[in-house]
Amino acid sequence: MQRRDQISHSPAKRIYMILKNFKSDVGGNVIILFALMSPVIFMIAGFSLDLGLALVQKKRLQTAVDAGAIAAAKEFTLVNSEEEQLKIIASSAVKANLQGKGPTPQITVSASTENLTVTLAAFQEVKTFFGGVYGDKIKRITASAEAVVVGSTRICVLALDTNTTGAVSAETQAKLTGNGCAVFSNSTSSSSVVAKNSAQVNASLVCASGGISGEDKINPTPLSDCPSTPDPLVDRPAPPIGACQENWLMIDVDTTLSPGTYCGGLQVYSGARVFLQPGVYIIKDGPLIVSGNAKLDGENVGFYLTGSKAKIKFTSDSSISLTAPKDGPLAGLLMFEDNNRKTAATHYFQSDDARLMLGTIYLPASNMVVDANSPVADQSAYTAIIVKTLKLYNGPHLILNTDYNATDIPVPEGIKGVGNTVTLAR
């Protein structure tokens, strides 16, 4: 028979006693667990600290990159900036905004003088404090921004209506091309600018105070939520209105007309060709209509529309060839509507032969409809349109040029540039 002390020291008994004592010793258990877990806890804490510091630095870098892109884009509004100069300005602004916090960033800058945009990207390689623990000693922090000039580029189109849907719209197979100029819409509608069906809109910039419909048909990618663009011609004085030179004049034979006030409007039809002598033509209380294969030709002429019935209609079979005055009250203005009229009109430009319309079309209180099947204004050195709304239907190709040096007809103040507003596109 075994002795009691031998039984008490058997292997099974000894294991049992160790486990029992370990279980009862809470303090020792915690110490051992902490010893086992401390490397993991330390690694997690270090990683969290490094991540937090990296996020702070990334925010600093993004703020600096945003500032650099904006600083460079603003140079477009000040001088004829070269791309290399813009890159220097952008890089300097980034470094200045960082104020030496973090390592020197590596910066790449690209600029488009055509679209007035600056794209900037930067990265920093930041050493981590605890990277040796979790295997990431260097963390790369990146940031990018694109800034665009939205208020200092040349105006192709400015739609002044602040709430209508499709303040600028192109439908069916219509095309709107702004060569070296921008399309602005002040409407805050969710569909401020609309391009649908097979329509296309191309300009150096398309910028809407509201939203965009048909973004895939607009080039470059349009900007939404843009600041409102003020009417640069709102203070332009109207020309003096003299006594009626003609009343309800209707012409069906070839004729030469002189400047003056045409009360009741002016209608040309039945194949007549009308030559306009240089000067200002006041169209009062009636329409300006060219139809029935008629032609309207005039160099250095401007039309001032006044009265609720003053409207424009160029039918599809008409022929239009007009250039704005070089001087006088309508210098640079091909068409000028009384912006105090109470009822909006709709002006129809349907002519399939209206390739020369050189100057500014200013119809701030009314709607302009271009509904043709041929190029419109493409032979003009420049054409700018400021209207309440602009609608393009069917198959016209409205081409708005900005070759200001190719003509002696002045560009009204504000058409070449309307401020120095710069916004971040992304």
Secondary structure, 3 states (H helix, E strand, C coil): CCCHHHHHCCHHHHHHHHHHHHHHCHHHHHHHHHHHHHHHHHHHHHHHHHHHHHHHHHHHHHHHHHHHHHHHHHHHHCCCCCHHHHHHHHHHHHHHHHCCCCCCCEEEEEEECCCCEEEEEEEEEEECCCHHHHCCCEEEEEEEEEEEECCCCCEEEEECCCCCCCCEEECCCCEEEECCCEEEECCCCCCCEEECCCCEEECCEEEECCCEECHHHEECCCECCCCCCCCCCCCCCCCCCCCEEEEEEEECCCEEECCEEEEEEEEECCCCEEEECCEEEEEECCCEEECCCCEEEECCEEEEEECCCCCEEECCCCEEEEECCCCCCCCCEEEEECCCCCCCCEEEECCCCECEEEEEEEEEEEEEEECCCCEECCCCCEEEEEEEEEEECCCCEEEECECHHHCCCCCCCCCCCCCCCEEECC
